[in-house]
Amino acid sequence: MAPTNKDGDVATVKAVDVLKQKAGAHHCLGNVHANLPVNKVTVHPLVLLSVVDHFNRVSKTQSVKRVVGVLLGSMKKDKTLDIGNSFAVPFDEDDKDKSTWFLDMDYLESMYGMFYKVAAKEKIVGWYHTGPKLHKNDIAINEQLKRFCPNPVLVIIDAEPKNIGLPTEAYIEVQEVHDDGTPPIKTFEHVPSDIGAEEAEEVGVEHLLRDIKDQTAGTLSQRITDQLMGLRGLQSQLESIEKYLHDIVRGTLPVNHHVIYYVQEVLNLLPDVTHPDYIVSQNVQTNDQLMCVYMGSLVRSVVALHNLIDNKISLQKAEKEQETGEAEKKKDEKDKKDKKDEKKDEKKEKDSKSSTPNTPKK
């Protein structure tokens, strides 16, 4: 399957978006469905937190591989589906026979009625499950959701992501029409998705991330970590493209000219590193950056040497003041001792005079 992950380095995210938003859907289906009711799906952080909490609660008590719930939101004018809330629905299925499953529709209707009383603008727009991939009975479950929404959107949210990238994949049901006259079949087509939040939600997410991020690490360390994660995501996407092209060469997959076109468009956005002008500009930029690093190192060394000299002078002054203070203290003690000795001598003289008897006169 063509890559549909939505993460990558900032410098190449534009090129990758061309492939992940356009090529992914064309690779899944043989025909291009241009008139989709939804062009883009925006998932709020509150939905992700609710789904993860739902999965953790159920997985601790039951041995289930996925959980199912309903998505609430609204449609914007540009066909962007804004999903801002969700709630869990009791669901069970047979691991051996995927055609045997149970979805509590009575519970769904009751919960939606209570949500509607609180927020009437939020309507059922689709459903979610924790996948992490599509299942055979997803079409049948999607048919049940059509009672509340004519075109429900399926969002697969990976509660335990193992790869770098967004944990969401959005799909919508379409009918695939074949050119050979065979009856059309229902299938899912990929829809671009992203994570969006309002200002209040962003503040809440920042507070949650304080417990996750290492506060001892500096800003530079965090930036390097983010860039490293972006490069890993870009590498995984490039590996997916390489695997897809190898499968075409081996004959495992048929040639899809739409995908090949978008791959070529991505490659055309990359700079020509062999061009002389690019080499010169790259060298100039590198030299400028190294000069800044060199000047910064010199300034830091001069400041460190200046601080060392100041510390040395301060230490000498402190030692001199300490020696002066000790000398004065000794002098004061000596003066006090001399005065004390003088007083003792005077007292002895007085005592000796008073003890001498007077001789009588004849």
KOLFI-704374 format. One line per 4 residues: number of its first residue (from 1); for each residue x, y, z of C-alpha. Coordinates in steps of 0.02 Angstrom, whole numbers, plus 50000, padded with zeros to 5 digits. Each point is the difference from the previous one (the first is absolute). Layout:
N
NUM) X Y Z; ...
END
This chain:
362
1) 50000 50000 50000; 50062 50174 49962; 50066 50100 50149; 49870 50103 50090
5) 50093 50050 50159; 49999 50185 50033; 50164 50040 50086; 50167 50053 49934
9) 50136 50129 50001; 49947 50181 49983; 50108 50026 49846; 49914 49861 49904
13) 49826 49996 50075; 49929 50090 49849; 50069 49869 49883; 49940 49857 50109
17) 49825 50075 50017; 49979 49992 49812; 50024 49812 50005; 49909 49960 50162
21) 49844 50102 49958; 49982 49956 49817; 50092 49840 49962; 49936 49902 50149
25) 49818 49997 49945; 50040 49967 49817; 50107 49853 50046; 49863 49920 50106
29) 49871 50012 49862; 50012 49973 49816; 49886 50146 49958; 50011 50180 50058
33) 49853 50064 50101; 50008 50188 49979; 49831 50047 50075; 50019 49943 50179
37) 49886 50074 50134; 50153 50029 50110; 50165 50075 49942; 50090 50001 50167
41) 49976 49939 50178; 50061 50099 50151; 50010 49906 50165; 50011 50095 50164
45) 50115 49945 50142; 49849 49969 50113; 49946 49860 49884; 50172 49918 50006
49) 50004 50007 50190; 49824 49927 50012; 50043 49857 49882; 50161 49957 50092
53) 49907 50003 50166; 49864 49888 49927; 50128 49876 49935; 50096 49994 50164
57) 49844 49974 50105; 49934 49859 49891; 50167 49914 49970; 50030 49982 50188
61) 49839 49903 50029; 49976 49912 49833; 50113 49918 49872; 49947 50108 49853
65) 50105 50056 49854; 49900 50156 49958; 49862 50111 50068; 49863 50093 49906
69) 49919 50169 50030; 49905 50141 49917; 50072 50165 49937; 49910 50166 50023
73) 50035 50158 49903; 49946 50115 49860; 50034 50032 49817; 50081 50162 49942
77) 49969 50091 49837; 50160 49935 49918; 49946 49818 50030; 50115 49986 50150
81) 49927 49886 50133; 50039 50069 50173; 49992 49861 50132; 49999 50075 50174
85) 49924 49867 50112; 49965 49814 50014; 49928 49867 50113; 50027 49813 50019
89) 49875 49867 49947; 49995 49819 50064; 50069 49889 49863; 50051 49819 49985
93) 50051 49885 49859; 50058 49824 49969; 50186 49993 49963; 49981 49845 49893
97) 49843 50053 49906; 50001 50186 49962; 49822 49992 49933; 49940 49972 50179
101) 50001 50164 50094; 49890 50102 50117; 49977 50189 50013; 49880 50065 50133
105) 49890 50117 49898; 49881 50035 50146; 50145 50063 50104; 50059 50104 49851
109) 49830 50085 49980; 49986 50034 50187; 50174 50077 50011; 49974 50105 49844
113) 49837 50066 50072; 50089 50060 50157; 50142 50077 49899; 49873 50088 49889
117) 49921 50083 50152; 50168 50071 50052; 50071 50048 49829; 49871 50001 49862
121) 50126 50056 49869; 50103 49841 50019; 49922 49863 49895; 50052 49824 49958
125) 50123 50011 49856; 50079 49828 50006; 50080 49870 50111; 50170 49941 50055
129) 50091 49843 50049; 50177 49967 50059; 50044 49887 49853; 50142 50020 49970
133) 49944 49949 49823; 49836 49978 49907; 49897 49846 50042; 49883 49896 49893
137) 49844 50048 50098; 50032 50188 49992; 49883 50018 49851; 49859 49915 50096
141) 50029 50109 50154; 50005 50154 49890; 49829 49954 49929; 49927 50005 50176
145) 50066 50176 50026; 49908 50061 49844; 49843 50007 50107; 50072 50158 50080
149) 50110 50068 49861; 49986 49976 49810; 50189 49997 49974; 50084 49942 50161
153) 50188 50018 50010; 50108 49862 50073; 50152 50060 50097; 50124 49867 50053
157) 50092 50061 50156; 50150 49896 50049; 50000 49998 50191; 50169 49914 50005
161) 50101 50077 49858; 50165 49917 49958; 50051 50112 49855; 50037 50185 49998
165) 49858 50103 49928; 49820 50047 50031; 49898 49859 50077; 49845 50040 49895
169) 49942 49934 49832; 49834 50060 49928; 49893 49905 49874; 49831 50023 49918
173) 49892 49870 49915; 49989 50007 49809; 49939 49888 49862; 50137 49937 49887
177) 49936 49983 49822; 50093 49879 49886; 50022 50022 49813; 49964 49818 49963
181) 49815 50016 50043; 50007 49907 50166; 49888 50066 50139; 50074 50141 50103
185) 50068 49958 50171; 50007 50103 50158; 50172 50042 50064; 50091 50134 50099
189) 50097 50143 49925; 50133 50093 50096; 49966 50180 50051; 50139 50119 50057
193) 49997 50031 50187; 50093 50107 50125; 49996 50054 50182; 49922 50169 50037
197) 49962 50089 50162; 49928 50161 50065; 50097 50115 50115; 49925 49928 50159
201) 50040 49822 49943; 50179 50048 49958; 50025 50069 50176; 49933 49838 50074
205) 50112 49895 49889; 50152 50104 50050; 49961 49967 50184; 49989 49813 49965
209) 50165 50001 49905; 50088 50076 50151; 49990 49831 50085; 50068 49912 49846
213) 50140 50113 49937; 50167 50004 50088; 50005 50170 50085; 50187 49984 50031
217) 50035 50001 49813; 50028 50170 49919; 49915 50076 49851; 50139 49948 49882
221) 49988 49819 50059; 49812 49999 49973; 50019 50073 49825; 50128 49869 49955
225) 49886 49863 50067; 49853 50066 49898; 50107 50008 49842; 50062 49823 50032
229) 49822 49936 50016; 49952 50092 49841; 50145 49923 49905; 49950 49827 50062
233) 49824 50028 49938; 50067 50059 49832; 50111 49846 49990; 49852 49883 50031
237) 49900 50086 49862; 50144 49988 49877; 50018 49816 50042; 49815 49976 49963
241) 50021 50085 49831; 50151 49892 49962; 49905 49842 50046; 49854 50051 49891
245) 50112 50030 49849; 50090 49834 50027; 49832 49911 50005; 49955 50078 49833
249) 50166 49945 49924; 49975 49822 50063; 49822 49997 49934; 49920 49980 50171
253) 49898 50159 49979; 49929 50076 49840; 50065 50164 49934; 49899 50149 50060
257) 50044 50152 49897; 49924 50120 50125; 50117 49938 50137; 50151 50003 49883
261) 49956 50179 49951; 49994 50059 50180; 50162 49908 50043; 50082 50091 49856
265) 49926 50164 50062; 50075 49968 50172; 50171 49964 49927; 49992 50156 49891
269) 49982 50106 50157; 50168 49940 50065; 50149 50115 49964; 50137 49954 49876
273) 50149 49978 50116; 50120 49979 49853; 49967 50173 49927; 50153 50116 50016
277) 49897 50146 50066; 49923 49889 50134; 50172 49937 50052; 50069 50177 50013
281) 49851 50064 50099; 50006 49848 50114; 50185 50029 50034; 49972 50185 50034
285) 49858 49963 50120; 50102 49866 50088; 50150 50117 50017; 49889 50137 50071
289) 49927 49880 50128; 50171 49934 50048; 50064 50179 50017; 49857 50038 50120
293) 50043 49845 50099; 50184 50048 50003; 49965 50178 50056; 49883 49935 50134
297) 50135 49883 50064; 50126 50142 50005; 49881 50114 50094; 49960 49863 50123
301) 50187 49968 50029; 50035 50186 50027; 49855 50015 50122; 50058 49845 50093
305) 50178 50069 50011; 49933 50168 50060; 49897 49914 50135; 50153 49898 50051
309) 50104 50158 50022; 49861 50084 50100; 49986 49849 50112; 50189 49998 50026
313) 50001 50185 50049; 49850 49978 50114; 50084 49852 50084; 50161 50098 50029
317) 49902 50145 50076; 49905 49881 50112; 50162 49917 50059; 50081 50169 50033
321) 49850 50061 50098; 49999 49839 50099; 50186 50018 50043; 49975 50182 50051
325) 49853 49954 50108; 50095 49862 50087; 50149 50117 50034; 49885 50132 50074
329) 49914 49869 50105; 50166 49938 50070; 50053 50179 50037; 49838 50035 50093
333) 50020 49841 50101; 50179 50048 50045; 49947 50175 50054; 49863 49928 50108
337) 50123 49879 50079; 50125 50140 50037; 49866 50106 50081; 49944 49853 50104
341) 50179 49968 50058; 50021 50184 50047; 49842 49993 50104; 50063 49845 50090
345) 50167 50085 50040; 49913 50154 50069; 49889 49892 50108; 50151 49906 50069
349) 50087 50163 50045; 49846 50061 50092; 49985 49838 50094; 50184 50003 50051
353) 49987 50178 50067; 49845 49962 50099; 50080 49845 50081; 50159 50094 50063
357) 49979 50047 50191; 50034 50178 50063; 50146 50016 50130; 49955 50098 50160
361) 50096 50162 50043; 50103 50017 50160
END
